[in-house]
């Protein structure tokens, strides 16, 4: 049994929410303006996991989305494409069969979005998603077990899921809106990285509170400490509720100030979004654009 209290103490998880809020305000007030420009908008577009996670998703809908991604460079030759396409497991094969660009294929797996199923099901769904062609697997921690402080079981589940990913990257969703406090978010970040997460991600977008600037601050601080202690570079993905250019630039600003330029690429930083792409495109072009 791992000593999680010792692990959390090592990463200074006793954090005050009000201090976090003030630090976020300080960063945004001081640095937002320098990032509010077309070049950053282009970078943000290139960080997007273009996502559709609706119960009424169809093969044709996903094919249409993939086709738009395939043709993006023909229509916007001076703007970088999105980073990946994110879908439910049953639609991974559709993406793989139709995608002609060198993009990631992400699948939400392991009982997304509630993660309230058997570990055997989580492992099977993860493995099947990889087999279908997913190069990235997005999974949610067992939030209920985490809140009960059943850290060992949460950790063991993530390690088993990581093993089922094979060569595919594991992106662990903390569902920060349900964790509520900065302390819980920091602990969950450290636990996920200890279990082998390649990325840590804020939210599913399926509950009321999704990605906040405060969660981005806490998670990036955790990633920075992890890197300094282990030398392992873990990626970051804010997702859920980020739809405007202003919101994206604010998250970008915090990532830049805490983690630095080495994280400002789609190998280490992603946005999970569906509406954001068109809004960024509109900001880049200076006119309303509804391509995606």
PEKA-V19345 format. One record per backbone hydrogen bond with DSSP energy under -0.5 kcal/mol. CO is the residue of the C=O (numbers start at 1). NH is the residue of the N-H. E is the energy in kcal/mol with one decimal. If there is no record, write none. Layout:
co	nh	e
CO	NH	E
CO	NH	E
This chain:
co	nh	e
2	4	-1.4
3	7	-1.8
4	8	-3.1
5	9	-2.0
6	10	-1.8
7	11	-1.0
8	13	-1.4
9	12	-1.3
13	15	-1.7
15	17	-0.5
16	20	-2.0
17	21	-2.3
18	22	-2.1
19	23	-2.4
20	24	-2.4
21	25	-2.1
22	26	-2.1
23	27	-2.2
24	28	-2.6
25	29	-2.6
26	30	-1.8
27	31	-2.7
28	32	-2.0
31	35	-0.7
32	35	-1.7
32	36	-0.7
33	36	-0.8
35	37	-1.9
37	41	-2.0
38	42	-2.3
39	43	-1.9
40	44	-2.8
41	45	-2.1
42	46	-1.8
44	47	-1.2
45	48	-1.3
47	271	-2.4
48	50	-0.9
48	83	-2.1
48	84	-1.6
49	273	-1.6
50	86	-2.9
54	57	-1.7
58	62	-2.2
59	63	-2.6
60	64	-2.3
61	65	-1.9
62	66	-2.6
63	67	-2.5
64	68	-1.8
65	69	-1.8
66	70	-2.8
67	71	-2.0
69	72	-0.9
71	75	-1.5
72	76	-2.6
76	79	-1.7
83	104	-2.2
84	50	-2.6
85	106	-3.0
86	52	-2.0
87	108	-1.8
88	91	-2.0
89	92	-1.6
91	95	-1.7
92	96	-2.7
93	97	-2.6
94	98	-1.2
95	98	-0.5
95	99	-2.3
101	103	-1.9
104	85	-2.0
104	106	-0.6
105	135	-1.9
105	136	-1.9
106	87	-2.3
107	138	-2.3
108	89	-0.7
111	115	-3.0
115	117	-1.0
118	121	-0.5
118	122	-2.1
119	123	-2.6
120	124	-2.2
121	125	-2.8
122	126	-2.1
123	127	-2.7
124	128	-2.5
125	129	-2.0
126	130	-2.1
127	131	-2.4
128	132	-1.9
129	133	-0.7
129	134	-2.4
130	133	-1.1
135	169	-2.3
136	107	-2.3
137	139	-0.6
137	171	-3.5
138	109	-2.4
139	173	-4.2
141	143	-1.7
142	146	-2.3
143	147	-2.8
144	148	-1.4
145	150	-2.9
146	149	-1.8
149	151	-1.5
150	154	-1.7
151	155	-2.7
152	156	-2.9
153	157	-2.4
154	158	-2.0
155	159	-2.3
156	160	-2.2
157	161	-2.5
158	162	-2.7
159	163	-2.0
160	164	-1.6
161	165	-1.0
162	165	-0.8
162	166	-0.6
163	166	-0.9
165	168	-2.3
169	137	-3.1
169	171	-0.6
170	172	-0.6
170	198	-2.3
170	199	-1.8
171	139	-2.4
171	173	-0.6
172	201	-3.0
173	141	-2.5
175	178	-1.5
175	179	-1.3
176	180	-2.0
179	181	-2.5
181	185	-2.2
182	186	-2.5
183	187	-2.4
184	188	-2.7
185	189	-2.1
186	190	-2.3
187	191	-2.7
188	192	-2.4
189	193	-2.2
190	194	-2.6
191	195	-1.6
192	197	-2.2
193	196	-1.2
198	235	-3.0
199	172	-2.4
200	237	-2.2
201	174	-2.7
202	175	-1.1
202	176	-2.1
208	210	-0.6
212	216	-2.0
213	217	-2.3
214	218	-2.4
215	219	-2.8
216	220	-2.4
217	221	-2.1
218	222	-2.0
219	223	-2.3
220	224	-2.5
221	225	-2.4
222	226	-2.6
223	227	-2.5
224	228	-2.4
225	229	-2.0
226	230	-2.7
226	231	-0.5
227	231	-2.1
232	234	-0.8
235	200	-1.9
236	270	-2.2
237	202	-2.0
238	272	-2.1
240	211	-1.8
241	243	-1.0
244	248	-2.1
245	249	-2.6
246	250	-2.0
247	251	-2.1
248	252	-2.7
249	253	-2.4
250	254	-1.8
251	255	-2.4
252	256	-2.7
253	257	-2.3
254	258	-2.2
255	259	-2.7
255	260	-1.0
256	260	-0.9
260	263	-1.6
261	264	-1.6
263	265	-1.6
265	268	-1.7
265	269	-1.6
268	236	-2.4
270	238	-1.0
271	49	-3.5
271	273	-0.7
272	240	-1.2
273	51	-2.1
275	279	-1.4
276	280	-2.8
277	281	-2.4
278	282	-2.3
279	283	-2.0
280	284	-2.5
281	285	-2.2
282	286	-1.7
282	287	-1.1
